[in-house]
Amino acid sequence: MEHTYQYAWIIPFLPLPVTTSIGFGLLLIPTATKNLRRIWAFPSVLLLSIAMVFSINLSIQQINGSFIYQYLWSWTINNDFSLEFGYLIDPLTSIMSILITTVGIMVLIYSDNYMSHDQGYLRFFVYMSFFNTSMLGLVTSSNLIQIYFFWELVGMCSYLLIGFWFTRPIAASACQKAFVTNRVGDFGLLLGILGFFWITGSLEFRDLFKIVDNLIHNNGLNSLFATLCASLLFVGAVAKSAQFPLHVWLPDAMEGPTPISALIHAATMVAAGIFLVARLLPLFISIPYIMNFISLIGVITLLLGATLALAQRDIKRSLAYSTMSQLGYMMLALGIGSYRAALFHLITHAYSKALLFLGSGSIIHSMEPIVGYSPDKSQNMVLMGGLTKYVPITRTTFLLGTLSLCGIPPLACFWSKDEIISDSWLYSPIFAIIACFTAGLTAFYMFRVYLLTFDGHLRVHFQNYSSTKNGSFYSISLWGKRIPEGVSRDFLLSTTNNGVSFFSKNTSRINDNVKNRIRYFSTYFGNKYTSIYPHESGNTMLFPLLVLVLFTLFVGSIGIHFDQEAIDLDILSKWLTPSTNLFHQSSNSSVNSYEFFTNAISSVSIAILGLFIAYILYGSAYSFFHNLDLINSFVKGGTKRSLLDQIKKVVYNWSYNRGYIDIFYTSVFTMGIRGLTELTDFFDKRIIDGITNGIGVASFFIGEGIKYMGGGRISSYLFFYLSYVSIFLLIFLFYFY
């Protein structure tokens, strides 16, 4: 067994040969490498599959043997400083390695088809392989400085992948935004690492935890300074896992190809912050107030992400805010000390969200022949609808992923999210109420995404194009109202030169601008009229969806644990036993089945309520409800209607404008820094340079004037000298006498 652990160092480096081989191929034999570019997908998948087999084997050994293995070798040694590199294999490493490799394999298989027609196909696989290497190196790191090294490599890869289509200005701006925002967190992480090294003189996890714990118990550590250093470490996790207030980069990062979103923005890179907090949890537990701070940031993030997802029309951006909210759940669980629940939700969410992102890529792929290859159209849910009959397999897999994320049993996320909510009640009723409310919001906005995408009819495609001449181009508002004849058409979507406005009170009619912005493909052959419809993706794109569906259905079973009178499938608790011992926690996973189902009924009821409200507003049957007299009287006017419309407007403005946080950052930081630089530039040019230049100019003119007074006559010099002395004597006598 120990022999197997000794070769675990190879796991992070297995994907690296693909990157180097493609690089050398493009350098030495570029034509052949480009012509045979599709073959590079096979070694990418093969090498990552070998890493997955290694990871699973190590995990099985840990479940059976329950021990931690660490191997170190010295890199730099002197009298006062020693730097060691190595790898640490424990349950946390195993969990992350399996997630990275399994999701990574599915994404690589999916990408072979998705990116097949892209000119950057080879570049994409270079970036992806190097990202997998960096991420595996991060999770196997044995000390803080090694984590920081791979942390920066992961950030670099995310920058390259988000800006993959760098010729599009919006993609270039998105990768720069992600880079700058993460630099804030990375700088805080570096300061925290240096602070704890100054305190303890070590960067190894075990030494760090023991020394800090002893110093705190012996009152040998300034608690304020320790809390500051711990907070700086946490800032790195806040940026990487898109926690408030450094979350603003995540929705813009959706400008990259969809497989990237499925890998780094659902299962791996954004989970790195959760991994870091989990790895350093013994340190955070021993420092006062930092756990409260972590849980507070988590609960703010989960609620903020859910509210910002309510009105998004971009399908990937909705999923991005959903990711942000679910990461908030994990951070909340870590903050309240529920280590097991946080990692459990990390596993279940990773597979469910990867399924949803890849499903969204299949939807985008099917919509492109209809609306063109523009992301603002192919990803716009307002232009979708009725896709069930065109993409039935994608629809089924997307529905299962949606229900899982909503917390519907027996799908994966139900087990983990319900455990977090149950633990929240023991920690803080306020946090638990927010978590329950957010669970309802999650069910609402996720089912809204599903209904807007698959339910109803295809809103961008018309068999009878002239039928829109006297009617609204869009027959659905974002609140799901079909507008009956003779009823006020408030909150319709109006198409303008700048895009789609969500709160126009003017009826939206099709015009030349709409015709130019939306492609309508049709051909006429004799008397037969045919149109291009959405189509199902290829087999290599559908295969990863079907595999991830299996994970979504069954991965929750690893965390099911009731008392002995019920079932006991809790592999996760056995897996985490060494880590929980290291963290001075017990595996507190055994719960009474009656208590569990009682708590589950309430959470599932909230989720079902969210689904029901979403179905009323967006489902194909909601026209029945709007035909009722009560609903019709509500729609036609009155005080209640105007009040509710104002509430709708506030909610949707808040959500669609991202909570005005980006506007605030632009006004305060971007414009503030720009104003400060302009003021500094003015001070430098007008004041500093002005004084210097003024002295030079004054010296020039004084010298020019004096040179005419120098005639070479001693009598003239004596005259000027006596004149100056007389003037100074008169001034002196005037002031002092």
Secondary structure, 3 states (H helix, E strand, C coil): CHHHHHCCCHHHHCCHHHHHHHHHHHHHCHHHHHHCHHHHHHHHHHHHHHHHHHHHHHHHHHHHHCCCEEEEEEEEECCCCEEEEEEEECHHHHHHHHHHHHHHHHHHHHHHHHCCCCCCHHHHHHHHHHHHHHHHHHHCECEHHHHHHHHHHHHHHHHHHHCCCCCCHHHHHHHHHHHHHHHHHHHHHHHHHHHHHHHHCCCEHHHHHHHHHHHHHCCCCCHHHHHHHHHHHHHHHHHHCCCCCCCCHHHHHHHCCHHHHHHHCCCCHHHHHHHHHHHCHHHHHHCCCHHHHHHHHHHHHHHHHHHHCCCCCEHHHHHHHHHHHHHHHHHHHHHCCCHHHHHHHHHHHHHHHHHHHHHHHHHHHHHHHHHCCCHHHHCEHHHCCCCCCCCHHHHHHHHHHHHHHHCCCCCHHHHHHHHHHHHHHHHCHHHHHHHHHHHHHHHHHHHHHHHHHHCCCCCCCCCCHHHHCCCECCCCCCCCCCCCCCCCCCCEEEEECCEEEEEECCCCECCHHHHHHCCCCEEEECCEEEECCCCCCCHHHHHHHHHHHHHHHHHHHHHCEECCCCCECCHHHHHHHHHHHHCCCCCCCCECHHHHHHHHHHHHHHHHHHHHHHHHHHCCCHHHHHCCHHHHHHHHCCHHHHHHHHHHHHHHHHHHCHHHHHHHHHHHHHHHHHHHHHHHHHHHHHHHHHHHHHHHHHHHHHHHHHHCCCCCCHHHHHHHHHHHHHHHHHHHHHHHC
